[in-house]
């Protein structure tokens, strides 16, 4: 059974940094796009970043460009989200997800494109 497990969330002061991890079980990243999404209280889930296992291309939401960095370690079947200069508005549950990619197709930040989801990890940023 395919499973994604996030970790690394917590309570951090504004301006701080975190590294979120997402480990995959039951499948390998080969041929998949990996995405990070977040959902703040009372808001819709937002795709913040994705990375393609086919060519390592990445994409970021405008709201996080320059502060968030996605990376993956295919040997460890783990994808990371490095978050710098945290802001209170980054407070949310962060989810990772996997989408099967066809060759030549870029990774997506649309949740409807994703096949497997983790349970999420809470990030809370205090001002």
N, CA, C and O atoms as CSV, one atom per row, in Angstrom:
chain,resi,resn,atom,element,x,y,z
A,1,UNK,N,N,0.857,-1.197,0.000
A,1,UNK,CA,C,0.000,0.000,0.000
A,1,UNK,C,C,0.892,1.247,0.000
A,1,UNK,O,O,1.833,1.360,0.785
A,2,UNK,N,N,0.568,2.173,-0.901
A,2,UNK,CA,C,1.352,3.395,-0.992
A,2,UNK,C,C,1.045,4.311,0.205
A,2,UNK,O,O,-0.109,4.488,0.595
A,3,UNK,N,N,2.090,4.871,0.758
A,3,UNK,CA,C,1.915,5.729,1.920
A,3,UNK,C,C,2.961,6.840,1.899
A,3,UNK,O,O,4.114,6.625,1.525
A,4,UNK,N,N,2.531,8.031,2.310
A,4,UNK,CA,C,3.430,9.164,2.474
A,4,UNK,C,C,3.335,9.635,3.917
A,4,UNK,O,O,2.237,9.775,4.456
A,5,UNK,N,N,4.471,9.878,4.540
A,5,UNK,CA,C,4.495,10.288,5.945
A,5,UNK,C,C,5.330,11.558,6.085
A,5,UNK,O,O,6.530,11.561,5.809
A,6,UNK,N,N,4.677,12.636,6.518
A,6,UNK,CA,C,5.363,13.912,6.709
A,6,UNK,C,C,5.886,14.016,8.142
A,6,UNK,O,O,5.348,13.407,9.067
A,7,UNK,N,N,6.948,14.805,8.298
A,7,UNK,CA,C,7.495,15.100,9.625
A,7,UNK,C,C,8.228,16.427,9.549
A,7,UNK,O,O,8.475,16.956,8.465
A,8,UNK,N,N,8.569,16.955,10.711
A,8,UNK,CA,C,9.377,18.165,10.772
A,8,UNK,C,C,8.636,19.430,11.126
A,8,UNK,O,O,9.249,20.484,11.297
A,9,UNK,N,N,7.324,19.341,11.238
A,9,UNK,CA,C,6.572,20.529,11.611
A,9,UNK,C,C,6.775,20.876,13.069
A,9,UNK,O,O,7.391,20.119,13.819
A,10,UNK,N,N,6.253,22.028,13.467
A,10,UNK,CA,C,6.372,22.444,14.857
A,10,UNK,C,C,6.040,23.894,15.030
A,10,UNK,O,O,5.516,24.552,14.130
A,11,UNK,N,N,6.359,24.385,16.218
A,11,UNK,CA,C,6.139,25.791,16.553
A,11,UNK,C,C,7.465,26.531,16.413
A,11,UNK,O,O,8.468,26.130,17.002
A,12,UNK,N,N,7.468,27.598,15.643
A,12,UNK,CA,C,8.694,28.344,15.398
A,12,UNK,C,C,8.375,29.834,15.391
A,12,UNK,O,O,7.265,30.236,15.044
A,13,UNK,N,N,9.344,30.640,15.772
A,13,UNK,CA,C,9.145,32.089,15.764
A,13,UNK,C,C,9.293,32.633,14.347
A,13,UNK,O,O,9.997,32.058,13.517
A,14,UNK,N,N,8.635,33.721,14.093
A,14,UNK,CA,C,8.762,34.398,12.805
A,14,UNK,C,C,10.238,34.694,12.523
A,14,UNK,O,O,10.992,35.115,13.401
A,15,UNK,N,N,10.612,34.460,11.281
A,15,UNK,CA,C,12.002,34.646,10.886
A,15,UNK,C,C,12.823,33.381,10.968
A,15,UNK,O,O,13.941,33.330,10.455
A,16,UNK,N,N,12.282,32.359,11.606
A,16,UNK,CA,C,12.996,31.106,11.759
A,16,UNK,C,C,12.892,30.230,10.527
A,16,UNK,O,O,12.335,30.626,9.503
A,17,UNK,N,N,13.444,29.019,10.649
A,17,UNK,CA,C,13.482,28.070,9.530
A,17,UNK,C,C,13.014,26.698,9.982
A,17,UNK,O,O,13.084,26.346,11.160
A,18,UNK,N,N,12.543,25.947,9.020
A,18,UNK,CA,C,12.161,24.560,9.255
A,18,UNK,C,C,12.528,23.734,8.035
A,18,UNK,O,O,12.627,24.259,6.926
A,19,UNK,N,N,12.728,22.444,8.244
A,19,UNK,CA,C,12.827,21.520,7.139
A,19,UNK,C,C,11.774,20.431,7.324
A,19,UNK,O,O,11.824,19.653,8.276
A,20,UNK,N,N,10.836,20.393,6.410
A,20,UNK,CA,C,9.825,19.349,6.417
A,20,UNK,C,C,10.309,18.176,5.581
A,20,UNK,O,O,10.959,18.361,4.553
A,21,UNK,N,N,9.991,16.980,6.023
A,21,UNK,CA,C,10.354,15.772,5.289
A,21,UNK,C,C,9.107,14.981,4.964
A,21,UNK,O,O,8.113,15.027,5.689
A,22,UNK,N,N,9.176,14.257,3.868
A,22,UNK,CA,C,8.071,13.385,3.471
A,22,UNK,C,C,8.680,12.100,2.934
A,22,UNK,O,O,9.344,12.100,1.898
A,23,UNK,N,N,8.451,11.021,3.640
A,23,UNK,CA,C,8.988,9.726,3.245
A,23,UNK,C,C,7.901,8.886,2.592
A,23,UNK,O,O,6.758,8.866,3.049
A,24,UNK,N,N,8.264,8.200,1.531
A,24,UNK,CA,C,7.316,7.353,0.810
A,24,UNK,C,C,7.539,5.893,1.161
A,24,UNK,O,O,8.674,5.443,1.322
A,25,UNK,N,N,6.454,5.171,1.277
A,25,UNK,CA,C,6.491,3.740,1.553
A,25,UNK,C,C,5.558,3.038,0.577
A,25,UNK,O,O,4.468,3.525,0.275
A,26,UNK,N,N,6.003,1.889,0.090
A,26,UNK,CA,C,5.161,1.106,-0.806
A,26,UNK,C,C,5.302,1.464,-2.270
A,26,UNK,O,O,4.695,0.816,-3.123
A,27,UNK,N,N,6.096,2.491,-2.582
A,27,UNK,CA,C,6.373,2.829,-3.970
A,27,UNK,C,C,7.646,3.674,-3.993
A,27,UNK,O,O,8.062,4.211,-2.967
A,28,UNK,N,N,8.254,3.784,-5.164
A,28,UNK,CA,C,9.440,4.626,-5.307
A,28,UNK,C,C,9.059,5.887,-6.083
A,28,UNK,O,O,8.034,5.934,-6.764
A,29,UNK,N,N,9.904,6.896,-5.963
A,29,UNK,CA,C,9.616,8.175,-6.595
A,29,UNK,C,C,9.747,8.149,-8.113
A,29,UNK,O,O,9.257,9.056,-8.785
A,30,UNK,N,N,10.393,7.137,-8.660
A,30,UNK,CA,C,10.610,7.089,-10.103
A,30,UNK,C,C,9.293,7.261,-10.850
A,30,UNK,O,O,8.339,6.505,-10.662
A,31,UNK,N,N,9.275,8.287,-11.707
A,31,UNK,CA,C,8.090,8.514,-12.514
A,31,UNK,C,C,7.020,9.355,-11.850
A,31,UNK,O,O,5.936,9.540,-12.403
A,32,UNK,N,N,7.323,9.868,-10.654
A,32,UNK,CA,C,6.329,10.662,-9.932
A,32,UNK,C,C,6.752,12.116,-9.778
A,32,UNK,O,O,7.940,12.436,-9.745
A,33,UNK,N,N,5.762,12.978,-9.687
A,33,UNK,CA,C,5.976,14.322,-9.204
A,33,UNK,C,C,5.601,14.352,-7.732
A,33,UNK,O,O,4.644,13.706,-7.305
A,34,UNK,N,N,6.365,15.108,-6.969
A,34,UNK,CA,C,6.102,15.237,-5.539
A,34,UNK,C,C,5.739,16.676,-5.244
A,34,UNK,O,O,6.437,17.599,-5.662
A,35,UNK,N,N,4.664,16.866,-4.534
A,35,UNK,CA,C,4.201,18.218,-4.244
A,35,UNK,C,C,4.036,18.449,-2.760
A,35,UNK,O,O,3.763,17.530,-1.989
A,36,UNK,N,N,4.209,19.696,-2.385
A,36,UNK,CA,C,3.888,20.149,-1.032
A,36,UNK,C,C,2.708,21.106,-1.117
A,36,UNK,O,O,2.692,22.027,-1.934
A,37,UNK,N,N,1.744,20.875,-0.276
A,37,UNK,CA,C,0.556,21.705,-0.186
A,37,UNK,C,C,0.398,22.175,1.260
A,37,UNK,O,O,0.971,21.587,2.178
A,38,UNK,N,N,-0.372,23.225,1.452
A,38,UNK,CA,C,-0.659,23.659,2.818
A,38,UNK,C,C,-2.092,24.146,2.902
A,38,UNK,O,O,-2.671,24.625,1.927
A,39,UNK,N,N,-2.643,24.008,4.089
A,39,UNK,CA,C,-4.004,24.473,4.333
A,39,UNK,C,C,-4.047,25.196,5.666
A,39,UNK,O,O,-3.829,24.606,6.724
A,40,UNK,N,N,-4.329,26.464,5.591
A,40,UNK,CA,C,-4.467,27.279,6.790
A,40,UNK,C,C,-5.908,27.223,7.285
A,40,UNK,O,O,-6.811,26.936,6.499
A,41,UNK,N,N,-6.140,27.485,8.547
A,41,UNK,CA,C,-7.506,27.449,9.068
A,41,UNK,C,C,-8.439,28.350,8.273
A,41,UNK,O,O,-8.146,29.526,8.056
A,42,UNK,N,N,-9.552,27.798,7.847
A,42,UNK,CA,C,-10.547,28.570,7.132
A,42,UNK,C,C,-10.222,28.860,5.683
A,42,UNK,O,O,-10.948,29.597,5.016
A,43,UNK,N,N,-9.118,28.278,5.184
A,43,UNK,CA,C,-8.725,28.537,3.798
A,43,UNK,C,C,-8.656,27.241,3.003
A,43,UNK,O,O,-8.603,26.149,3.570
A,44,UNK,N,N,-8.658,27.377,1.691
A,44,UNK,CA,C,-8.528,26.221,0.825
A,44,UNK,C,C,-7.072,25.755,0.799
A,44,UNK,O,O,-6.143,26.515,1.076
A,45,UNK,N,N,-6.913,24.478,0.455
A,45,UNK,CA,C,-5.558,23.942,0.360
A,45,UNK,C,C,-4.855,24.564,-0.841
A,45,UNK,O,O,-5.432,24.714,-1.918
A,46,UNK,N,N,-3.590,24.921,-0.622
A,46,UNK,CA,C,-2.794,25.635,-1.623
A,46,UNK,C,C,-1.567,24.794,-1.987
A,46,UNK,O,O,-0.888,24.257,-1.112
A,47,UNK,N,N,-1.300,24.690,-3.270
A,47,UNK,CA,C,-0.081,24.022,-3.711
A,47,UNK,C,C,1.077,24.983,-3.636
A,47,UNK,O,O,1.067,26.000,-4.329
A,48,UNK,N,N,2.086,24.700,-2.816
A,48,UNK,CA,C,3.180,25.650,-2.659
A,48,UNK,C,C,4.391,25.300,-3.494
A,48,UNK,O,O,5.136,26.194,-3.897
A,49,UNK,N,N,4.613,24.013,-3.769
A,49,UNK,CA,C,5.798,23.640,-4.527
A,49,UNK,C,C,5.672,22.212,-5.035
A,49,UNK,O,O,4.937,21.397,-4.478
A,50,UNK,N,N,6.404,21.929,-6.107
A,50,UNK,CA,C,6.462,20.546,-6.591
A,50,UNK,C,C,7.816,20.304,-7.248
A,50,UNK,O,O,8.513,21.241,-7.637
A,51,UNK,N,N,8.171,19.030,-7.362
A,51,UNK,CA,C,9.418,18.632,-8.021
A,51,UNK,C,C,9.156,17.376,-8.832
A,51,UNK,O,O,8.436,16.476,-8.399
A,52,UNK,N,N,9.750,17.330,-10.010
A,52,UNK,CA,C,9.588,16.174,-10.882
A,52,UNK,C,C,10.753,15.203,-10.686
A,52,UNK,O,O,11.913,15.615,-10.685
A,53,UNK,N,N,10.446,13.927,-10.522
A,53,UNK,CA,C,11.504,12.925,-10.443
A,53,UNK,C,C,12.095,12.618,-11.808
A,53,UNK,O,O,13.147,11.986,-11.906
A,54,UNK,N,N,11.412,13.071,-12.877
A,54,UNK,CA,C,11.882,12.781,-14.232
A,54,UNK,C,C,13.066,13.653,-14.608
A,54,UNK,O,O,14.007,13.193,-15.255
A,55,UNK,N,N,13.013,14.935,-14.194
A,55,UNK,CA,C,14.073,15.845,-14.603
A,55,UNK,C,C,14.466,16.843,-13.519
A,55,UNK,O,O,15.224,17.777,-13.781
A,56,UNK,N,N,13.953,16.652,-12.298
A,56,UNK,CA,C,14.267,17.521,-11.153
A,56,UNK,C,C,13.810,18.966,-11.328
A,56,UNK,O,O,14.264,19.848,-10.601
A,57,UNK,N,N,12.920,19.217,-12.281
A,57,UNK,CA,C,12.397,20.585,-12.382
A,57,UNK,C,C,11.467,20.839,-11.208
A,57,UNK,O,O,10.848,19.926,-10.663
A,58,UNK,N,N,11.392,22.103,-10.840
A,58,UNK,CA,C,10.591,22.501,-9.691
A,58,UNK,C,C,9.654,23.645,-10.058
A,58,UNK,O,O,9.814,24.299,-11.088
A,59,UNK,N,N,8.688,23.864,-9.200
A,59,UNK,CA,C,7.771,24.983,-9.373
A,59,UNK,C,C,7.372,25.458,-7.993
A,59,UNK,O,O,7.291,24.666,-7.054
A,60,UNK,N,N,7.123,26.760,-7.870
A,60,UNK,CA,C,6.770,27.358,-6.596
A,60,UNK,C,C,5.617,28.333,-6.763
A,60,UNK,O,O,5.488,28.991,-7.795
A,61,UNK,N,N,4.787,28.418,-5.745
A,61,UNK,CA,C,3.783,29.473,-5.705
A,61,UNK,C,C,4.486,30.807,-5.497
A,61,UNK,O,O,5.525,30.868,-4.839
A,62,UNK,N,N,3.931,31.864,-6.050
A,62,UNK,CA,C,4.547,33.186,-5.925
A,62,UNK,C,C,4.711,33.580,-4.451
A,62,UNK,O,O,5.660,34.275,-4.087
A,63,UNK,N,N,3.792,33.137,-3.626
A,63,UNK,CA,C,3.806,33.553,-2.219
A,63,UNK,C,C,4.990,32.977,-1.441
A,63,UNK,O,O,5.282,33.436,-0.337
A,64,UNK,N,N,5.676,31.976,-2.006
A,64,UNK,CA,C,6.767,31.342,-1.262
A,64,UNK,C,C,8.098,31.394,-2.002
A,64,UNK,O,O,9.117,30.952,-1.472
A,65,UNK,N,N,8.099,31.922,-3.203
A,65,UNK,CA,C,9.346,31.985,-3.980
A,65,UNK,C,C,10.415,32.761,-3.213
A,65,UNK,O,O,10.151,33.823,-2.648
A,66,UNK,N,N,11.606,32.215,-3.206
A,66,UNK,CA,C,12.712,32.855,-2.511
A,66,UNK,C,C,12.840,32.446,-1.055
A,66,UNK,O,O,13.878,32.683,-0.436
A,67,UNK,N,N,11.795,31.831,-0.492
A,67,UNK,CA,C,11.846,31.400,0.909
A,67,UNK,C,C,11.743,29.887,1.059
A,67,UNK,O,O,12.284,29.317,2.007
A,68,UNK,N,N,11.054,29.237,0.130
A,68,UNK,CA,C,10.851,27.791,0.191
A,68,UNK,C,C,11.737,27.127,-0.865
A,68,UNK,O,O,11.885,27.644,-1.972
A,69,UNK,N,N,12.317,25.993,-0.520
A,69,UNK,CA,C,13.092,25.213,-1.468
A,69,UNK,C,C,12.693,23.744,-1.341
A,69,UNK,O,O,12.733,23.165,-0.256
A,70,UNK,N,N,12.309,23.158,-2.465
A,70,UNK,CA,C,11.955,21.745,-2.476
A,70,UNK,C,C,13.137,20.949,-3.011
A,70,UNK,O,O,13.837,21.394,-3.920
A,71,UNK,N,N,13.348,19.785,-2.447
A,71,UNK,CA,C,14.407,18.897,-2.919
A,71,UNK,C,C,13.985,17.465,-2.653
A,71,UNK,O,O,13.064,17.209,-1.877
A,72,UNK,N,N,14.656,16.549,-3.295
A,72,UNK,CA,C,14.317,15.143,-3.076
A,72,UNK,C,C,15.575,14.304,-3.045
A,72,UNK,O,O,16.577,14.631,-3.681
A,73,UNK,N,N,15.511,13.233,-2.307
A,73,UNK,CA,C,16.574,12.244,-2.256
A,73,UNK,C,C,15.931,10.934,-2.697
A,73,UNK,O,O,15.326,10.227,-1.890
A,74,UNK,N,N,16.063,10.621,-3.962
A,74,UNK,CA,C,15.377,9.448,-4.492
A,74,UNK,C,C,15.884,8.154,-3.866
A,74,UNK,O,O,15.130,7.189,-3.743
A,75,UNK,N,N,17.152,8.128,-3.469
A,75,UNK,CA,C,17.690,6.931,-2.832
A,75,UNK,C,C,17.007,6.661,-1.494
A,75,UNK,O,O,16.853,5.512,-1.081
A,76,UNK,N,N,16.602,7.734,-0.827
A,76,UNK,CA,C,15.902,7.608,0.457
A,76,UNK,C,C,14.397,7.686,0.302
A,76,UNK,O,O,13.658,7.575,1.281
A,77,UNK,N,N,13.939,7.877,-0.935
A,77,UNK,CA,C,12.496,8.003,-1.172
A,77,UNK,C,C,11.890,9.081,-0.277
A,77,UNK,O,O,10.830,8.893,0.320
A,78,UNK,N,N,12.580,10.199,-0.200
A,78,UNK,CA,C,12.164,11.287,0.681
A,78,UNK,C,C,12.231,12.615,-0.058
A,78,UNK,O,O,13.187,12.889,-0.783
A,79,UNK,N,N,11.221,13.422,0.131
A,79,UNK,CA,C,11.198,14.767,-0.427
A,79,UNK,C,C,11.182,15.751,0.739
A,79,UNK,O,O,10.571,15.495,1.777
A,80,UNK,N,N,11.860,16.873,0.550
A,80,UNK,CA,C,12.015,17.863,1.614
A,80,UNK,C,C,11.438,19.205,1.182
A,80,UNK,O,O,11.362,19.522,-0.005
A,81,UNK,N,N,11.041,19.968,2.166
A,81,UNK,CA,C,10.669,21.362,1.937
A,81,UNK,C,C,11.410,22.205,2.967
A,81,UNK,O,O,11.111,22.161,4.161
A,82,UNK,N,N,12.376,22.967,2.484
A,82,UNK,CA,C,13.138,23.858,3.350
A,82,UNK,C,C,12.426,25.207,3.356
A,82,UNK,O,O,12.160,25.788,2.304
A,83,UNK,N,N,12.125,25.688,4.544
A,83,UNK,CA,C,11.372,26.934,4.679
A,83,UNK,C,C,12.214,27.912,5.490
A,83,UNK,O,O,12.589,27.635,6.629
A,84,UNK,N,N,12.503,29.049,4.889
A,84,UNK,CA,C,13.270,30.098,5.563
A,84,UNK,C,C,12.392,31.327,5.784
A,84,UNK,O,O,11.329,31.472,5.181
A,85,UNK,N,N,12.863,32.199,6.657
A,85,UNK,CA,C,12.169,33.466,6.914
A,85,UNK,C,C,10.670,33.249,7.129
A,85,UNK,O,O,9.837,33.884,6.482
A,86,UNK,N,N,10.354,32.358,8.028
A,86,UNK,CA,C,8.957,32.018,8.270
A,86,UNK,C,C,8.153,33.222,8.732
A,86,UNK,O,O,8.638,34.066,9.485
A,87,UNK,N,N,6.920,33.279,8.264
A,87,UNK,CA,C,5.991,34.344,8.595
A,87,UNK,C,C,4.763,33.743,9.286
A,87,UNK,O,O,4.456,32.570,9.076
A,88,UNK,N,N,4.070,34.513,10.092
A,88,UNK,CA,C,2.849,33.993,10.717
A,88,UNK,C,C,1.846,33.453,9.690
A,88,UNK,O,O,1.118,32.501,9.974
A,89,UNK,N,N,1.807,34.056,8.507
A,89,UNK,CA,C,0.864,33.588,7.489
A,89,UNK,C,C,1.276,32.252,6.867
A,89,UNK,O,O,0.535,31.694,6.058
A,90,UNK,N,N,2.449,31.736,7.235
A,90,UNK,CA,C,2.834,30.394,6.800
A,90,UNK,C,C,2.230,29.319,7.700
A,90,UNK,O,O,2.353,28.127,7.415
A,91,UNK,N,N,1.590,29.727,8.766
A,91,UNK,CA,C,0.950,28.769,9.664
A,91,UNK,C,C,-0.115,27.970,8.918
A,91,UNK,O,O,-1.040,28.536,8.336
A,92,UNK,N,N,0.027,26.662,8.945
A,92,UNK,CA,C,-0.871,25.782,8.194
A,92,UNK,C,C,-0.492,24.330,8.472
A,92,UNK,O,O,0.552,24.040,9.057
A,93,UNK,N,N,-1.359,23.438,8.041
A,93,UNK,CA,C,-0.989,22.031,7.956
A,93,UNK,C,C,-0.364,21.831,6.586
A,93,UNK,O,O,-0.944,22.196,5.563
A,94,UNK,N,N,0.825,21.245,6.579
A,94,UNK,CA,C,1.544,21.014,5.336
A,94,UNK,C,C,1.438,19.541,4.950
A,94,UNK,O,O,1.706,18.649,5.754
A,95,UNK,N,N,1.044,19.312,3.709
A,95,UNK,CA,C,0.847,17.973,3.188
A,95,UNK,C,C,1.807,17.715,2.030
A,95,UNK,O,O,2.110,18.622,1.254
A,96,UNK,N,N,2.279,16.492,1.917
A,96,UNK,CA,C,2.964,16.108,0.688
A,96,UNK,C,C,2.070,15.144,-0.081
A,96,UNK,O,O,1.199,14.483,0.484
A,97,UNK,N,N,2.310,15.087,-1.373
A,97,UNK,CA,C,1.497,14.257,-2.250
A,97,UNK,C,C,2.329,13.806,-3.436
A,97,UNK,O,O,3.357,14.404,-3.754
A,98,UNK,N,N,1.873,12.740,-4.089
A,98,UNK,CA,C,2.581,12.189,-5.243
A,98,UNK,C,C,1.627,12.051,-6.420
A,98,UNK,O,O,0.488,11.608,-6.270
A,99,UNK,N,N,2.117,12.440,-7.602
A,99,UNK,CA,C,1.342,12.300,-8.827
A,99,UNK,C,C,2.167,11.529,-9.832
A,99,UNK,O,O,3.368,11.770,-9.950
A,100,UNK,N,N,1.555,10.604,-10.564
A,100,UNK,CA,C,2.261,9.882,-11.602
A,100,UNK,C,C,2.413,10.800,-12.812
A,100,UNK,O,O,1.438,11.371,-13.301
A,101,UNK,N,N,3.654,10.932,-13.288
A,101,UNK,CA,C,3.934,11.827,-14.399
A,101,UNK,C,C,4.164,11.071,-15.689
A,101,UNK,O,O,4.841,10.043,-15.701
A,102,UNK,N,N,3.603,11.575,-16.774
A,102,UNK,CA,C,3.965,11.077,-18.094
A,102,UNK,C,C,5.227,11.807,-18.544
A,102,UNK,O,O,5.416,12.969,-18.185
A,103,UNK,N,N,6.100,11.155,-19.323
A,103,UNK,CA,C,7.305,11.834,-19.819
A,103,UNK,C,C,6.959,13.134,-20.524
A,103,UNK,O,O,6.043,13.183,-21.345
A,104,UNK,N,N,7.699,14.185,-20.199
A,104,UNK,CA,C,7.470,15.473,-20.827
A,104,UNK,C,C,6.465,16.352,-20.110
A,104,UNK,O,O,6.292,17.514,-20.477
A,105,UNK,N,N,5.807,15.826,-19.106
A,105,UNK,CA,C,4.816,16.606,-18.365
A,105,UNK,C,C,5.458,17.142,-17.090
A,105,UNK,O,O,6.112,16.404,-16.352
A,106,UNK,N,N,5.265,18.414,-16.846
A,106,UNK,CA,C,5.840,19.034,-15.650
A,106,UNK,C,C,5.018,18.677,-14.409
A,106,UNK,O,O,3.851,18.297,-14.509
A,107,UNK,N,N,5.644,18.806,-13.251
A,107,UNK,CA,C,4.897,18.572,-12.018
A,107,UNK,C,C,3.843,19.664,-11.845
A,107,UNK,O,O,3.938,20.740,-12.437
A,108,UNK,N,N,2.862,19.371,-11.041
A,108,UNK,CA,C,1.698,20.248,-10.918
A,108,UNK,C,C,1.559,20.755,-9.488
A,108,UNK,O,O,1.996,20.092,-8.548
A,109,UNK,N,N,0.957,21.915,-9.322
A,109,UNK,CA,C,0.565,22.390,-7.990
A,109,UNK,C,C,-0.941,22.350,-7.801
A,109,UNK,O,O,-1.473,23.001,-6.902
A,110,UNK,N,N,-1.641,21.582,-8.652
A,110,UNK,CA,C,-3.087,21.415,-8.530
A,110,UNK,C,C,-3.373,20.112,-7.795
A,110,UNK,O,O,-2.927,19.050,-8.230
A,111,UNK,N,N,-4.092,20.174,-6.715
A,111,UNK,CA,C,-4.292,18.983,-5.896
A,111,UNK,C,C,-5.054,17.895,-6.628
A,111,UNK,O,O,-4.890,16.716,-6.313
A,112,UNK,N,N,-5.900,18.266,-7.617
A,112,UNK,CA,C,-6.667,17.254,-8.325
A,112,UNK,C,C,-5.775,16.321,-9.138
A,112,UNK,O,O,-6.208,15.236,-9.526
A,113,UNK,N,N,-4.524,16.734,-9.401
A,113,UNK,CA,C,-3.619,15.923,-10.210
A,113,UNK,C,C,-2.911,14.849,-9.400
A,113,UNK,O,O,-2.212,14.009,-9.966
A,114,UNK,N,N,-3.083,14.865,-8.069
A,114,UNK,CA,C,-2.282,14.010,-7.207
A,114,UNK,C,C,-3.020,12.742,-6.817
A,114,UNK,O,O,-4.237,12.733,-6.630
A,115,UNK,N,N,-2.238,11.666,-6.701
A,115,UNK,CA,C,-2.787,10.339,-6.474
A,115,UNK,C,C,-2.707,9.885,-5.018
A,115,UNK,O,O,-3.630,9.243,-4.517
A,116,UNK,N,N,-1.604,10.216,-4.335
A,116,UNK,CA,C,-1.420,9.777,-2.950
A,116,UNK,C,C,-1.111,10.982,-2.084
A,116,UNK,O,O,-0.424,11.910,-2.513
A,117,UNK,N,N,-1.619,10.963,-0.870
A,117,UNK,CA,C,-1.459,12.068,0.065
A,117,UNK,C,C,-0.999,11.570,1.424
A,117,UNK,O,O,-1.348,10.472,1.857
A,118,UNK,N,N,-0.205,12.406,2.088
A,118,UNK,CA,C,0.116,12.157,3.472
A,118,UNK,C,C,-0.937,12.746,4.389
A,118,UNK,O,O,-1.897,13.372,3.940
A,119,UNK,N,N,-0.740,12.534,5.685
A,119,UNK,CA,C,-1.709,13.010,6.674
A,119,UNK,C,C,-1.455,14.454,7.088
A,119,UNK,O,O,-2.330,15.097,7.669
A,120,UNK,N,N,-0.269,14.964,6.796
A,120,UNK,CA,C,0.044,16.355,7.094
A,120,UNK,C,C,0.863,16.530,8.358
A,120,UNK,O,O,0.880,15.671,9.239
A,121,UNK,N,N,1.542,17.667,8.423
A,121,UNK,CA,C,2.295,18.054,9.612
A,121,UNK,C,C,2.014,19.534,9.882
A,121,UNK,O,O,2.014,20.348,8.958
A,122,UNK,N,N,1.779,19.875,11.134
A,122,UNK,CA,C,1.390,21.232,11.502
A,122,UNK,C,C,2.616,22.122,11.630
A,122,UNK,O,O,3.601,21.768,12.279
A,123,UNK,N,N,2.533,23.270,11.005
A,123,UNK,CA,C,3.542,24.321,11.169
A,123,UNK,C,C,2.842,25.537,11.753
A,123,UNK,O,O,1.867,26.036,11.190
A,124,UNK,N,N,3.345,26.004,12.878
A,124,UNK,CA,C,2.778,27.182,13.522
A,124,UNK,C,C,3.883,28.200,13.714
A,124,UNK,O,O,4.916,27.905,14.314
A,125,UNK,N,N,3.661,29.389,13.205
A,125,UNK,CA,C,4.654,30.459,13.282
A,125,UNK,C,C,4.129,31.549,14.199
A,125,UNK,O,O,3.072,32.126,13.943
A,126,UNK,N,N,4.854,31.831,15.253
A,126,UNK,CA,C,4.441,32.865,16.203
A,126,UNK,C,C,5.106,34.189,15.841
A,126,UNK,O,O,6.237,34.223,15.356
A,127,UNK,N,N,4.390,35.258,16.084
A,127,UNK,CA,C,4.920,36.589,15.747
A,127,UNK,C,C,5.719,37.175,16.891
A,127,UNK,O,O,6.236,38.287,16.778
